[in-house]
Amino acid sequence: MKETLGPPLRAAALLAFIVGLAMLLLNPPSFAGVGDLLALLAGIVAVVLITAWVTVMLLGDEMPEREFRRLSDRSEALARMPPPEQPLSEFDELVVEAIDGLPEDLREVVEGIPILVSHLGHLYHAYGHYIGDTVARDDYRDHIVIYRDTLERDFGHNPELLRAQVERTVRHEIAHHLGWDERGVGDLGL
């Protein structure tokens, strides 16, 4: 029912908001009496409520907690599994070298964080992801995912360039773990 009535009701509310705002701007109250003052206050409340509603609608749906926990538990289970019998791939070695090349302080910070290699970067249009809530909080388990497919696609033609980008991606995601947002990480040159 929400899917059926939601869009028309949203459109009607948006239209009412626009018409009300236009009327308020074209014919502002004179404050001559209590009625005009109440009309102004009602308009202000309407503007605030509609703005809040539109903001919530634009944010979209979050991943349900149950699904997030399922993914998190699956990632933890995979991280606890013993290493595969076969030797590491060249790309895995690049990730290991990037971690080993970190300063001692940073290696200690990420010591307990699973750093996974995935082939799903094309789905996210990303080279890596940090999943967690930073080093300052411990509400969710932290993970770092390095996407092999997108890194090899964009930098695999040059082994040195690929090595440098893997290192940069690992450091970029660790910076997110330390609390930097995208702009802050960019300011760090990562």
N, C-alpha and C positions, 0 to 999 in steps of 0.2 A: 504494500500500500504506500510505503514511503517513496518507492521509486515512481509510483503513479502520480501522487499528489505533490511530491517534493518540488519538481521543476516549475509547475505552474504557480505554486505558492511562493516560491523564491522570486519568480519573475514579477508577480503581483507586489510583493514586498519591496522589491527594488524600484518598481515603477512608482509606488506610493512614496517611497523615500525621495526619489528624484522630483516628483511633483510637489511634495511638501517643501523640499529645499528651495525649489524655484519660487514657490509662493512666498516663502519666508524672505527670500532675497528681493523679490519684486515688490512686495507689499509688507515691509517690516512693521512690527507692532510699535505703537506710539507710547507705550507705558503709561497711558492715561488712566488705566484702572487695573484692578486685580485680574480681570479676565485676560487682558493683553499680557500681563506678566505670567499668568498661568499658561497661556498659549506658547509663550517663548520658552518657558521651562519644559513644557511637553515636547516642543520641537527639539530642544537640546537633548533631552532624554532619548527621543527617537533617533537622533543622529548618532549618539553614543551606542545605543543598542544595535542599530543597523550596521555601524562600522565594526563592532565586535563580532557580529554574526558573519559579515562578509569575510573578516579576517580568519575566523575559524573555518569557514567553507574553503577558503583559498589554501589553507594549510593542508587539507586533505586528510585521509585516514592514515593513522599510524599502524604499524605492524602490531597485530594483537600480541599481548604478553605471552600467551600460550605458544604461539608460533615462534616468537623470539627465543623463548626458553628451549623449545624443541631444537631449533637451529644451533643454539649455543651449546646444548648438551651433546648434540651430534658432533660439533667441532671439537669439543673437549674429548669425547671418546676417540675420535680419529687422532687427535694429538697425543693421546696416551698409548696408542698402539705401538708396538715395537717397529723399528725401522724395517723397511722392506728388505727382502733377501738380496735383491739385485743392487748393484752399486748405484750411487747417486748419479743423476743425469748432469750434463754440463751446466744446465740452467740452475739446478739445485745447488751445484757447487758455487755458482756465482752468488746465490743468496747466502750461503754459508760464509763465503769470503766477505761479503758485505757486512754480515753480523760480526765476524771475527775482526774486521777492520775498524769497528767502532771504538771510541775511547772507553777505557775501563769503566768509568762512571755510567755511561749509557748501556754498556753490556750488563752491568748489575741491575739497571732499571728494567731491562727487557728479559732478564733471565727466566722468569716464570711465565712469560707470555708466549703462547703458541704462535709461531710464524709459519703460515701455510702457503703452499704454492697451488694455484688454481688455474684452470683453463677457461674461466668464465668471465674474463675481463671484457670481452666483446659485448656481453649483456649489460655491463655497467659503464662502458666507455671509460675505463679507468685502468691505471697501471697497478694500483694497490688500494686497499681499504683498511682503515682502522675501525674496529668494532669494539666498543666499550665506552667507558665514561671517564676516562683520564686517570692519571696516577693519583689525583687528589681524592677521588671517590672510589668506592669499592662495591657499588651496587650491582654491577654486571661484570661478567668475566670478560677480560680483554683478549682480543685476537688481532693479528695482523695478517692480511691476505695479500700476497704478491701474485699478480696475474701474468702468467707466462705467455699466454697467447698474444695479448696486446703488446707486451714488451718485445717479444720476438718478431711480431709483425712490423713494428715501427723501427726497431733498432737492430734486428737480427742480421742485417746485411753487413754490419761492421762489429766484430767481436769486442773491440775496445769501447765503442759507443754503447753497446749492450751492457757491458760490465759497469760502465759509469752510470747508466740509467738505472740499473738494478740497485746499485749502491744509493743513488739519489732517492729512489722510491722507498727503500727500506728506511732511510733517514727521515724522509717525509712522513711516513706513517708513524714512526717513533715520536716525531715532533707532535703529532696529533695526540698520542698517548700522554705526552707531557703537558698537554693543555692548549696548544696553539691551534687556532682556527685556520681556515684556508688562507686568509689574507696574511696572518702572522707567519705561517709556514712559507708563504711566497716572499715575505720580507726577509726571511732567513736565507733566501736563495734556493729553497728546496721546492 
